Amino acid sequence: MRLFPTLILLLPGLLPLQAQQNFWADANEAARPETALRQRSFQVNHYRALALDLEGLKTALQAAPMEFTPEATAPLELAMPMPNGGAKTFEVVESPVMAPGLAARYPSIKTYKGWNPDNPGETIRFGYGPKGFYGTLLTARGAVYIDTRTEEANPLYMSYFVKDNPNPELWAAFECQAEHNEEGPAHIYEGDVIENRNPMGQVTLRTFKLALSCTGEYAQFHGGTKELVLAQMVSVVNRLTQVFERDLAIRAELIENNDEIIFLNGATDNLSNGQTSTLLGQNGPVINPIIGINSYDYGHVLNIHNTGNYGIALIRGACIPELKAAGVSGFANPQGDPFVISIVAHEMGHQFGANHTMSTCQNVNTSTAFEPGSGTTIMSYAGICPAGNNVQNFTDAQFHVISLEEIFAYTRNGQGNTCPEKMLAGNSEPVVGIPLEGGFFIPTSTPFELTATASDAEGDALTYSWEQYDLGPVNTGLGNPEGDSPLFRVFPPTESPTRVFPKLEKILSNNYDITEVLPAYGRNMTFRCVVRDNNPQGGAAVWAQVGFKVDGTAGPFQVLSPNTFADLWIVGSNTEIRWDVANTDNEIVGCQKVNIKLSLDGGYTYPVMLAENTDNDGSAFITVPDSETAQARVRIEAADNIFFDVSNQNFVIQAATEPGYVLNLAPNDISLQCLPAPAVIEIQTASILGYDEPIALELIGELPEGASYSFSQNPVNPSESATLTITFDQFIEETLNLRVRATTASLDTAYRELQITTVSNDFSAMALLEPVDGRDDIQLQTNFSWQGAADANSYDFQLATSATFGQESLVESASGLTTAAYTPESFFDNNQIFFWRVRPVNECGPGPWLTPFVFKTISVDCAGSDLPNDLPINLPANSGTRMSNLFVTTDGIISDLNVKNVEIRFSPVRGIRATLISPAGTRAILFDGNCFTNSANIELAFDDEAPEDIPCPPDGFVPAQPEQPLSVFDGESTAGQWTLEVRIIESGFGTGEIKGWQLEFCAAASTTPPILLANEVLGVPPGQANAVTADYLKAEDDAATPEQLTFTLLQPPANGQLYRWSQDEVLATGSKFTQATINTYNLVYVHDGSDTQEDHFTFIVDDGQGGFIPTQTFNIDIDENAVVGTAEVDAGNAISLFPNPAQDRVAIGFRQAVRGEAAVRLLNLQGQVVQQRRFPEAGRQVQLNTAGLPSGVYFVNVQAEEGVFTEKLLLQR
């Protein structure tokens, strides 16, 4: 097996070569003699007759580059004829399906592939041989075949859609007798049901060496020479590869000496033509001595079966030496789509691991029967099942998702991955998702739709196939499901990510059929959306899955009015829409709101929203919009579900006959008004027949106490809009039933209903409680609690080591907490600062996070011992005592003792008592048969401060409280021999051993917190900046330098910004700065210019040595008389600006020369740096260019060795 480098991608911007002439022309078939028509066992009745300049095409194709070469970036452009007229242009490269040596011996046989540059999802595989041209196009409208129509030197051709030429009589006797390879892996590995395959990995193209043999009878059918037969075989492999490469990134290559197993004489080929089961066992023994068993990855034999159409293959046989040749395909006329896709692709699918997918037919495989009736995909029996069970009479050129899963499992993770040559395809798998959370319910007998989302890194043309993935009773008959039997057929992939169930055309025509059956009883429903990227270098297929249920007590959900031709709407009228709720508002389906949409084209699109999120109560009044049509339909859909219904028939919307106006509220039903936000409703009007009288508006109904409303414009002229705003000054929860009244001078008063359901968001009572802010004595773990709020449905909790609460710093997080408390799952590190916070959550979503509390775990000095030298020590199965000794040389007085890494093997552990004995003879029982389980391992640490007792099973080395406290050793010396005594108190199931234990002597480290020497109010003029200097904020610590004293910002200023000036960095929650930052005048506050009197920020300080100052507040006074400056310098060092006001340039003068570098920044009123420069030698004057800056107030800030200075600058133009 070899791994090749990545394929060469099709680079954008390179122009394809163009074939300058059209080689195809429409032909008059009547001019050809009847004897020239090619005889077929299947009829092609709907086709386009064509003549081809084959020699001219061959000449043009000499310019087609070879795939996977640098030249392939400029493919050849060729036009190919379509059955319904016209042509599609494809970009073409040569793509051999024969090994190089075989291709060299038969230069008359060539194969190519291409893709539509306007829709790369449309592909072509074609070629030519001694008998002419053939091609297969996979297009958006279906598979197209181009084949010879006549048998003559210059034949006619036909271009036809496969779907337009079904042949009911074709399959009268077909049967696939697939056999299982019981030695191989299951079709899905146990416990590995792949619901979502979405890894966005690199696609690997797998090439399998194919040994394709044939009987002498097959060879004679196709001309009786090796060249003619090989040409036919190549056409089969070329067409197969088109599908396998797109769906599976698999291609076949005929082996170098494949012509040696083309047998021309049926009397001497040692193959039993027409006897499929016999051929299955004959093929390998016949071909292996000729070509060698190691020359191919899988084999297949083609034959003529005159009494029917038979195939047989061994499932999962590829790559297994003794099984890999077990594949047979037979047909009375072995050519064309029925043979290539329905038989050969089907049987080779078995060889790669796929089972049958149909559910009602012969040879059903119950574990993969995901398609109703005969099915339609390659591994189904489309067209060959008993009468009434055929979904269609031809096979669609695609694999069902279960077939993809099975083939992927075998060829990527099973033995089928051991033999192919592999090449990176230069393609990555797309990403697919379904924006639905499964487990919901839909009503019975009601249409629904499913939508997926997908993206592709290469921008490939994605196609979507929604496929049912349910198993139930089989052979119940198409259209007669039982249990969870499949209901919906598979359709070819489309460019739309949405599938409507059943097909929209069936819904609009009220013409349902048994291939798509809406569920009529309670059951499970599962669907997968398969996304193909159709990459021409090697395609990828991924999928996502969603599951839901049908409520047998609800449905059908139906539109009642408008629903017939007789319904008539008049533009501008107030009209009722009615529907049958059908119990869909129950607790199971839970549909409380619906959307009502209007179609103007007979139900295909719905551009007009008539009512959004309105109550699912069966009735809604709407104003008929100004949209005249004779093809109106109404769609009513669940607002938060997937089901809907549509008017059964088109109805008419007529223009008004008298002047008037249209009045709409958008929205007219607010089901979630989250207070204290105001409710905002747009009043939309339109004039009918030139009506121009002003419309006076009024809100009618009882508003809650303290609420008020206003219209942005009142009255409003027809065709203008106004905004209704309702404000609330209290937190209430109720449903408001209001009306907007509209009056004009000449028309009747109009009313529009308005319903608003308010949700209170009063979280003012919430407060963090325990652990209190600033606590510094927490060890190992603590519980958290807070004051809840009545308006909160749940709470989110976060614990982090940084006030940013970034993902990398989160220690624990929880959501959906229904009580105002949390117990952490993990233990805390010692000498660590932690931050915790909580936020409320209700119907309106999450509220704001409370300002975090901070706490610190204790600082501890610990010294651990080595492992004892006498380990391991065996334990007897019955009674007895064993001791492990540890000698400690370090002498000290114990203040805290822990026993770490205790590891004892004995089954059951309840038969063990473990005791620690000190050098002084003091004893403490650690473990005393605590767990009444059959566990065989003790893996614990013992600590008096551990939050929990001994867990059962006692594993994971978690800290636990011992049976007797270790504090009995406090005050004793550490030095001497310590002993772990293990006694058998209950006979075990076998011997055991003491594997490990260690001691840890700990003492709380004494830490001295920093001292906050200064925390003074800083004065800042409005809209200006000032430095926070050490005169205003200063901490000191005997154990830490200014560079080590770290401030952490917990809550930044609300009315300005805090800058680390030297780095032009705006500080935010969690940002850190040091005392050295303050000392060097680098911490600067910039006011935002708002009309505010004060501001503040909060912070903590730590020295990195365990000392810490809990949350403090730094206050800022916004005062126009405040003095700006950050250093105690002589007044003579002040700066001056001239001119001021300035226009295009300003000079900055220093009354005393600046020594060395000066950094100059120009800030706007928002504190944003709009220009900055560094002057290495500032001297007495520097200049700034202000051209291009808008007029306004700015601040010039200078940092130099002498200090930091700020001066206001006015630009005027």
VENBEL-V459211 format. One record per helix or strand of 3 or more residues. SS is the DSSP state (a for helix, b for strand). FROM is the first residue (numbers start at 1). TO is the last residue. If there is no record, write none. Layout:
# VENBEL-V459211
SS_FROM_TO ; SS_FROM_TO
This chain:
# VENBEL-V459211
b_24_26 ; a_29_31 ; a_34_36 ; b_48_52 ; a_54_61 ; a_70_73 ; b_76_81 ; b_87_94 ; a_100_105 ; b_110_116 ; b_119_129 ; b_132_139 ; b_142_148 ; b_156_161 ; a_162_164 ; b_202_214 ; a_216_221 ; a_226_248 ; b_250_254 ; a_258_261 ; a_276_291 ; a_293_295 ; b_298_304 ; b_310_315 ; b_327_331 ; a_336_351 ; a_366_368 ; a_401_412 ; a_415_417 ; b_421_428 ; b_431_433 ; b_441_444 ; b_448_451 ; b_453_455 ; b_463_468 ; b_498_501 ; a_504_509 ; b_523_532 ; b_541_555 ; b_558_561 ; b_568_570 ; b_574_580 ; b_593_599 ; b_608_615 ; b_619_623 ; b_629_638 ; b_643_646 ; b_651_654 ; b_660_666 ; b_669_674 ; b_679_688 ; b_695_700 ; b_708_711 ; b_721_727 ; b_735_743 ; b_750_759 ; b_767_770 ; b_783_787 ; b_794_800 ; a_807_809 ; b_810_817 ; b_821_823 ; b_833_842 ; b_845_849 ; b_853_857 ; b_860_864 ; b_873_875 ; b_880_888 ; b_896_905 ; a_909_911 ; b_912_917 ; b_923_928 ; b_937_942 ; b_958_960 ; a_966_969 ; b_976_984 ; b_992_1004 ; b_1011_1015 ; b_1018_1020 ; b_1025_1027 ; b_1033_1037 ; b_1046_1051 ; b_1056_1060 ; a_1061_1063 ; b_1072_1074 ; a_1075_1079 ; b_1083_1087 ; b_1094_1102 ; b_1108_1118 ; a_1131_1133 ; b_1135_1138 ; b_1145_1154 ; b_1158_1163 ; b_1169_1175 ; b_1179_1185 ; b_1192_1200 ; b_1203_1211
